Every structure is written in C-alpha cells, then in structure tokens.
Amino acid sequence: MPISVDAQLTKLTQAEFAEVAYGVMAEIFSLHGELGRLFDEKVYKNALADRICGLQTEVEIKVTYKDFCKSYYIDALASSGAPFELKAVDALHRQHRTQLVNYLLLTGLQHGKLVNLHPEKVEHEFVNASQTHSERQHFNVRDSLWQPADGFGLSQKSLVVDILSDWGTGLERSLYQEALIHFFGGKDKVCSETHVVLNGKPISTQPVLLCDPTTAFRVTTFENNANNYRKDLLNFINSTALTAIQWINIARNRITFETLH
C-alpha cells in the first residue's frame, strides 16, 4: 500500500464528527483554562490524551513509493475518525489548514479540527476534504510546451506521472518535491547554488534544485494564476546562471509539464 495509517480508521459523517468534536473541544477549553496559553503543543496534547479515553496521539501516516518513504503524524485522533491538529502559535495560517487537509486526503477522512491554544481565547475551525483517493488519481497531462533535457527526460517525466497515479494529486507540494529529490539522486546531487547576476555583475547565490548543472526543476501546486508565476520563473532564469527550468505544476485534475528557457 502506498499510504498506510498506524490506526484503525472509521469514517464519520459530518453529524457524527460534530458530536465527537463537541466533546473534545469541551476538554480543550477546560485545559486551556487550567493550564493557560503558554505551553508547547505536546503539553496540551498529552493532557488531552490523559482526559479522553481512547484518544490516540502521534498517529503515523506513512507514504511510500518504491524505496522512498515519508511519515506524517496526526496530533490527536478521537473515536478512530476525528483528527485534531493542535497548534500553539500566534495565529492560524493557511499552511496549518493545508497540513490538516493533507492528513485528511492521505487517510481518506473527510472532517478534521484545527485548534490553536496560544491565544487568550482558543482559536478553532473545522477543516473538510471531500475528494476521494480514487478521484485524485484521475488527471489530465499537458506537456505540449515540455522538452526532454539531460537529467529530466522521458523516464523522469514518467516517474512523476507514476507517483501521482499512485498517491493522487492534492497533497502537499513538499511531499512531491521530496520524492523527486530522492529519485533524482538525493540532496547532495540535486540541491545546489546558482549565481545571481544583476546588470552583468554577480551579486549573490541562490539555492536551486538541479536536474543537470544548468537546468533546474520546480514543483508547484497552482490551481489558478500559473501564468503569473511563469513570468517569475523566466525572470529567475534571466537573473541566474541557469539555462532552463523544468516546471511541473500539479493541479487537482491537471498536471502540466513545461520547459522554460
């Protein structure tokens, strides 16, 4: 199995999840009142597990493809089907929601709760993900503007499509990128620096992911506004020692390969 979870999962309806979440949030509010807001996430997580019978913490999600493996950990899982992601930060941000959506898509669960215990009043919100793994495995491939290059030819392009056919689209960009770094030779080979040039004068260096000495690759997950990003990539090439970028954009139902010179 490309994705495995170290727990027996039960899919809850929205009404069932709401009922579970109500009970868990009551304990969270109580803990916040007793402990205050200055502790790390692990303190609240351990205290919550001590109060709620059957609550599982640090539930591992393992994502594999051939010899690549990455693990994620759900902070708390109630009633085998209600994941909670606990934070102790100044404010919740988009990346926190993306993290929980990633967990939902990987587990096949549809409802989760994001909780921040650092503010004076507990910050919390529902997070939902309706797409199934099967739905995310179906996508179109657009490659009319792509050209094979050293280090990123037909075999590498097929590898990307195979990974997406296995895991599905919609997951965190960093997961796809880490997998490509692994299969393209590892960090020592792929992660490098390129010189940045302004008005013909070298001014600094910039980290890049290389598939050959002068060609970088870039993974994005834009649903819209990819054209604006294309302009930025072209500016990047023109201001560095690179000659090309192999760009892979992974949208929910469409994978685009494009070679920029």
C-alpha positions as CSV (number, residue, x, y, z in Angstrom):
1,M,0.0,0.0,0.0
2,P,1.4,3.4,-0.9
3,I,-0.3,5.0,2.1
4,S,-0.7,3.4,5.4
5,V,-2.0,4.6,8.8
6,D,-1.0,3.2,12.2
7,A,-4.6,3.1,13.4
8,Q,-7.9,1.5,12.6
9,L,-9.9,4.3,11.0
10,T,-13.7,4.9,11.0
11,K,-15.2,7.4,8.6
12,L,-17.6,9.7,10.4
13,T,-20.5,11.6,9.0
14,Q,-20.5,15.3,9.5
15,A,-23.0,15.0,12.3
16,E,-21.0,12.2,14.0
17,F,-17.8,14.2,13.7
18,A,-19.6,17.3,15.1
19,E,-20.7,15.3,18.1
20,V,-17.2,14.0,18.8
21,A,-15.6,17.4,18.2
22,Y,-18.0,19.0,20.7
23,G,-16.8,16.7,23.5
24,V,-13.1,17.1,22.6
25,M,-13.4,20.8,22.4
26,A,-15.1,20.9,25.9
27,E,-12.0,19.3,27.3
28,I,-9.7,21.6,25.3
29,F,-11.4,24.7,26.7
30,S,-11.1,23.2,30.2
31,L,-7.4,22.5,29.8
32,H,-6.8,26.0,28.4
33,G,-8.5,27.5,31.4
34,E,-6.4,25.4,33.8
35,L,-3.0,25.5,32.1
36,G,-3.2,28.9,30.4
37,R,-1.8,29.6,27.0
38,L,2.0,29.5,27.4
39,F,2.8,25.8,26.9
40,D,4.0,23.9,23.9
41,E,1.7,21.7,21.8
42,K,2.9,18.5,23.3
43,V,1.8,19.6,26.8
44,Y,-1.8,20.1,25.7
45,K,-1.7,17.0,23.6
46,N,-0.5,14.8,26.5
47,A,-3.0,16.4,28.9
48,L,-5.8,15.8,26.4
49,A,-4.9,12.2,25.9
50,D,-5.0,11.7,29.7
51,R,-8.5,13.1,29.9
52,I,-10.2,11.4,26.9
53,C,-10.5,7.7,26.9
54,G,-9.3,6.1,23.6
55,L,-7.8,9.3,22.2
56,Q,-4.7,8.4,20.2
57,T,-1.8,10.8,19.7
58,E,1.1,10.9,17.2
59,V,-0.8,8.6,14.8
60,E,1.7,7.8,12.0
61,I,0.7,8.2,8.3
62,K,3.3,6.5,6.1
63,V,3.6,7.5,2.4
64,T,5.8,5.2,0.2
65,Y,6.7,4.8,-3.4
66,K,9.4,2.2,-4.3
67,D,12.3,3.0,-1.8
68,F,11.0,6.5,-0.9
69,C,9.2,6.8,2.4
70,K,7.9,9.8,4.4
71,S,6.0,9.8,7.6
72,Y,3.5,12.3,9.0
73,Y,1.9,12.3,12.4
74,I,-1.6,13.3,13.4
75,D,-1.5,15.1,16.7
76,A,-4.7,13.5,18.1
77,L,-7.3,11.1,16.8
78,A,-10.6,10.8,18.6
79,S,-13.2,8.0,18.1
80,S,-10.9,6.5,15.4
81,G,-12.1,9.0,12.8
82,A,-11.8,12.6,14.1
83,P,-8.3,14.1,13.6
84,F,-7.3,17.1,15.6
85,E,-4.3,19.2,14.7
86,L,-3.1,21.2,17.8
87,K,-1.1,24.4,17.5
88,A,0.5,26.9,19.9
89,V,1.2,29.8,17.6
90,D,0.2,33.5,17.4
91,A,-2.4,32.8,14.8
92,L,-3.6,30.1,12.5
93,H,-2.4,30.4,8.9
94,R,-3.1,28.9,5.5
95,Q,-0.2,26.4,5.9
96,H,-1.8,25.0,9.0
97,R,-5.0,24.3,7.1
98,T,-3.1,22.8,4.3
99,Q,-1.3,20.5,6.7
100,L,-4.6,19.1,8.0
101,V,-6.1,18.8,4.6
102,N,-3.1,16.8,3.6
103,Y,-3.7,14.4,6.5
104,L,-7.4,14.1,5.6
105,L,-6.6,13.3,2.0
106,L,-4.0,10.7,3.0
107,T,-6.3,9.0,5.5
108,G,-9.5,9.2,3.4
109,L,-11.2,11.0,6.3
110,Q,-13.4,14.0,5.4
111,H,-13.6,16.1,8.6
112,G,-10.9,17.5,10.9
113,K,-10.5,20.2,13.5
114,L,-7.7,22.7,13.7
115,V,-7.1,24.2,17.2
116,N,-4.7,26.9,18.4
117,L,-4.2,27.1,22.2
118,H,-1.8,30.1,22.3
119,P,-4.2,33.0,22.0
120,E,-6.1,34.3,25.1
121,K,-9.2,32.6,23.7
122,V,-8.9,29.2,22.0
123,E,-8.9,29.6,18.2
124,H,-10.5,26.7,16.3
125,E,-12.0,25.8,13.0
126,F,-13.4,22.9,11.0
127,V,-11.4,21.7,8.0
128,N,-13.1,19.5,5.4
129,A,-11.8,17.5,2.4
130,S,-14.3,15.8,0.1
131,Q,-12.2,14.3,-2.7
132,T,-11.5,10.6,-2.5
133,H,-8.2,8.9,-3.3
134,S,-9.7,7.4,-6.5
135,E,-10.9,10.8,-7.7
136,R,-7.4,12.3,-7.1
137,Q,-5.8,9.5,-9.1
138,H,-7.6,10.7,-12.3
139,F,-6.0,13.7,-14.0
140,N,-5.0,15.0,-17.5
141,V,-1.4,15.6,-18.5
142,R,-0.4,18.6,-20.6
143,D,3.1,18.6,-22.0
144,S,2.9,20.4,-25.3
145,L,5.4,23.0,-24.0
146,W,7.8,20.5,-22.5
147,Q,11.1,19.3,-23.9
148,P,13.3,16.5,-22.6
149,A,16.7,17.5,-21.2
150,D,19.7,15.9,-19.5
151,G,18.5,14.8,-16.1
152,F,14.8,15.3,-16.9
153,G,13.9,13.2,-19.9
154,L,11.0,10.8,-20.7
155,S,11.9,8.4,-17.8
156,Q,11.8,11.2,-15.2
157,K,8.5,12.6,-16.7
158,S,7.0,9.1,-16.5
159,L,8.2,8.8,-12.9
160,V,6.3,12.0,-11.9
161,V,3.1,10.7,-13.6
162,D,3.5,7.3,-11.9
163,I,4.0,8.8,-8.4
164,L,0.9,11.0,-8.9
165,S,-1.1,8.0,-10.2
166,D,-0.1,6.2,-7.0
167,W,-0.6,8.9,-4.4
168,G,-3.1,11.1,-6.2
169,T,-3.0,14.9,-6.6
170,G,-3.9,17.5,-4.0
171,L,-1.3,16.6,-1.4
172,E,1.4,18.9,0.0
173,R,3.8,20.3,-2.6
174,S,6.8,19.4,-0.4
175,L,5.9,15.7,-0.5
176,Y,6.1,15.6,-4.3
177,Q,9.3,17.6,-4.2
178,E,11.0,15.4,-1.6
179,A,10.2,12.4,-3.7
180,L,11.7,13.9,-6.8
181,I,14.8,14.9,-4.9
182,H,15.2,11.3,-3.7
183,F,14.7,9.7,-7.1
184,F,16.9,12.3,-8.9
185,G,19.9,11.3,-6.8
186,G,19.4,12.8,-3.3
187,K,20.1,16.2,-1.7
188,D,23.8,16.0,-2.3
189,K,23.4,15.7,-6.0
190,V,20.2,17.8,-6.5
191,C,20.4,20.7,-4.0
192,S,22.9,23.3,-5.1
193,E,23.5,27.0,-5.5
194,T,23.4,29.2,-8.7
195,H,24.9,32.6,-9.2
196,V,22.6,35.6,-9.3
197,V,23.6,38.3,-11.8
198,L,22.3,41.8,-12.0
199,N,23.4,44.2,-14.8
200,G,26.1,41.8,-15.7
201,K,27.5,41.7,-12.2
202,P,27.4,38.7,-9.8
203,I,25.7,39.8,-6.6
204,S,24.9,36.6,-4.7
205,T,24.0,32.9,-4.9
206,Q,20.6,31.3,-4.7
207,P,19.6,27.7,-3.7
208,V,18.1,25.7,-6.5
209,L,17.1,22.1,-7.3
210,L,19.1,20.9,-10.3
211,C,18.4,18.0,-12.7
212,D,21.7,18.8,-14.6
213,P,24.3,21.5,-14.0
214,T,22.5,24.3,-15.8
215,T,18.8,23.1,-15.6
216,A,16.7,23.4,-12.5
217,F,13.3,21.8,-11.8
218,R,10.4,23.4,-9.9
219,V,7.3,21.8,-8.5
220,T,4.2,23.9,-7.8
221,T,0.6,23.2,-7.0
222,F,-1.3,26.1,-8.5
223,E,-5.0,25.7,-9.3
224,N,-5.1,29.2,-10.9
225,N,-2.7,32.1,-11.7
226,A,0.1,29.9,-13.0
227,N,0.7,32.4,-15.8
228,N,1.9,35.0,-13.3
229,Y,4.3,32.5,-11.8
230,R,5.7,31.7,-15.3
231,K,6.8,35.3,-15.6
232,D,8.6,35.0,-12.3
233,L,10.4,31.8,-13.4
234,L,11.5,33.5,-16.6
235,N,12.9,36.4,-14.6
236,F,14.7,33.9,-12.4
237,I,16.3,32.2,-15.3
238,N,17.4,35.6,-16.8
239,S,19.0,36.6,-13.5
240,T,20.9,33.4,-12.8
241,A,23.4,31.1,-14.5
242,L,20.6,28.7,-15.4
243,T,19.7,28.0,-19.0
244,A,16.4,26.3,-18.4
245,I,13.8,25.2,-15.7
246,Q,11.7,22.1,-16.0
247,W,8.4,23.2,-14.4
248,I,5.8,20.7,-13.0
249,N,2.5,22.2,-11.9
250,I,0.3,19.8,-10.1
251,A,-3.3,20.9,-10.0
252,R,-6.2,18.7,-8.8
253,N,-7.2,17.4,-12.2
254,R,-4.4,18.6,-14.4
255,I,-0.6,18.0,-14.5
256,T,1.4,20.4,-16.6
257,F,5.0,19.9,-17.7
258,E,6.7,22.9,-19.3
259,T,10.3,23.7,-20.2
260,L,11.2,27.4,-19.8
261,H,14.4,28.8,-21.4
